Amino acid sequence: MKSDPAPPAAPLRGLGSVLPSVAAAALLEEAADLLVVHLDFPAALHTCERAGRNLNLDVLAGEPAGVSLEVKCSLCVVGIQALAEMDRWQEVLSWVLQYYHTPEKLPPKVLELCVLLYSKVQEPGAVLEAARAWLRDPDNQGLPEYSALAELHLQRVLLPLGRLAEAEELVVGSEAFSVEQQLEALQAISTARQKQRQELCGPVKDQKPRQEGSSHKFLLLLMLLRRLWNSAVSYFVSLPFKKSLLATLILCLLVVRFDPASPPSLPFLCKLAQLLHWIRGTLFASLSQLPIQD
């Protein structure tokens, strides 16, 4: 555990010679040491909270806020890992928001860890509103991490939650996705929608195709018979009435062979009854027009 404030330049690479707060940087080192080396997760979290209070005091004292952003982000990363190790993942989002106040201000790395954590514990809904607000903020849309976070939000939050319409809106209405990424995302959304329909309609789906197939056969047969009748009606009217009645009887026998007791045949039998009424009307109308010979 390091207490000398001079060496913290090593864990704070990228800040140059300007440190946001020597005390906060030292506490960051101490928290990381407690987390990784000693596996003392409560102490690591407590140290992060002490450092966070120091950063707030630095801002109130007039130190520029920008110089503390990287240290604050690193402290939140350590704190998130400590909470996750203690199985206190439910507190992660509220814990980081006490330092950033609104989801739009979360650093991309912090938001990414929150999404991954809540997705891993199968509670993506907990981070839905925060990720949605962050992605809709105009200031965040110009960040280089925006595209990766938008795709992460799509795959880890929206699709598992079944929010397919919102997923489509994100993909089509955002410039974060390339054309190839849009096609892949829309294909994933289509697959998820198909799976959603199968889960909703699964129990009755086994019987419906067979019923639809049988009904389709009967309808095709009905259309064929009606077409044949239209072409042969002139021939039937020239035959004696008994022969026409015999032809109608043969037609009924052909239909009976298709198992009229099965449920799919009931609509067909109704249509057949209508067809027979139509045949009878056409037949007698044609017979009444024939000349009567002595």
Rosetta blueprint (number, residue, H / E / L):
1 M L
2 K L
3 S L
4 D L
5 P L
6 A L
7 P H
8 P H
9 A H
10 A L
11 P L
12 L L
13 R L
14 G L
15 L L
16 G L
17 S L
18 V L
19 L L
20 P L
21 S L
22 V H
23 A H
24 A H
25 A H
26 A H
27 L H
28 L H
29 E H
30 E H
31 A H
32 A H
33 D H
34 L H
35 L H
36 V H
37 V L
38 H L
39 L L
40 D L
41 F H
42 P H
43 A H
44 A H
45 L H
46 H H
47 T H
48 C H
49 E H
50 R H
51 A H
52 G H
53 R H
54 N H
55 L H
56 N H
57 L H
58 D H
59 V H
60 L H
61 A L
62 G L
63 E L
64 P L
65 A H
66 G H
67 V H
68 S H
69 L H
70 E H
71 V H
72 K H
73 C H
74 S H
75 L H
76 C H
77 V H
78 V H
79 G H
80 I H
81 Q H
82 A H
83 L H
84 A H
85 E H
86 M L
87 D L
88 R L
89 W H
90 Q H
91 E H
92 V H
93 L H
94 S H
95 W H
96 V H
97 L H
98 Q H
99 Y H
100 Y H
101 H L
102 T L
103 P H
104 E H
105 K H
106 L L
107 P L
108 P H
109 K H
110 V H
111 L H
112 E H
113 L H
114 C H
115 V H
116 L H
117 L H
118 Y H
119 S H
120 K H
121 V L
122 Q L
123 E L
124 P H
125 G H
126 A H
127 V H
128 L H
129 E H
130 A H
131 A H
132 R H
133 A H
134 W H
135 L H
136 R H
137 D L
138 P L
139 D L
140 N L
141 Q L
142 G L
143 L L
144 P L
145 E L
146 Y H
147 S H
148 A H
149 L H
150 A H
151 E H
152 L H
153 H H
154 L H
155 Q H
156 R H
157 V H
158 L H
159 L H
160 P H
161 L H
162 G L
163 R L
164 L H
165 A H
166 E H
167 A H
168 E H
169 E H
170 L H
171 V H
172 V H
173 G H
174 S L
175 E L
176 A L
177 F L
178 S L
179 V H
180 E H
181 Q H
182 Q H
183 L H
184 E H
185 A H
186 L H
187 Q H
188 A H
189 I H
190 S H
191 T H
192 A H
193 R H
194 Q H
195 K H
196 Q H
197 R H
198 Q H
199 E H
200 L H
201 C H
202 G H
203 P H
204 V H
205 K H
206 D L
207 Q H
208 K H
209 P H
210 R H
211 Q H
212 E H
213 G H
214 S H
215 S H
216 H H
217 K H
218 F H
219 L H
220 L H
221 L H
222 L H
223 M H
224 L H
225 L H
226 R H
227 R H
228 L H
229 W H
230 N H
231 S H
232 A H
233 V H
234 S H
235 Y H
236 F H
237 V H
238 S L
239 L L
240 P L
241 F H
242 K H
243 K H
244 S H
245 L H
246 L H
247 A H
248 T H
249 L H
250 I H
251 L H
252 C H
253 L H
254 L H
255 V H
256 V H
257 R L
258 F L
259 D L
260 P L
261 A L
262 S L
263 P L
264 P L
265 S H
266 L H
267 P H
268 F H
269 L H
270 C H
271 K H
272 L H
273 A H
274 Q H
275 L H
276 L H
277 H H
278 W H
279 I H
280 R H
281 G H
282 T H
283 L H
284 F H
285 A H
286 S H
287 L H
288 S H
289 Q L
290 L L
291 P L
292 I L
293 Q L
294 D L
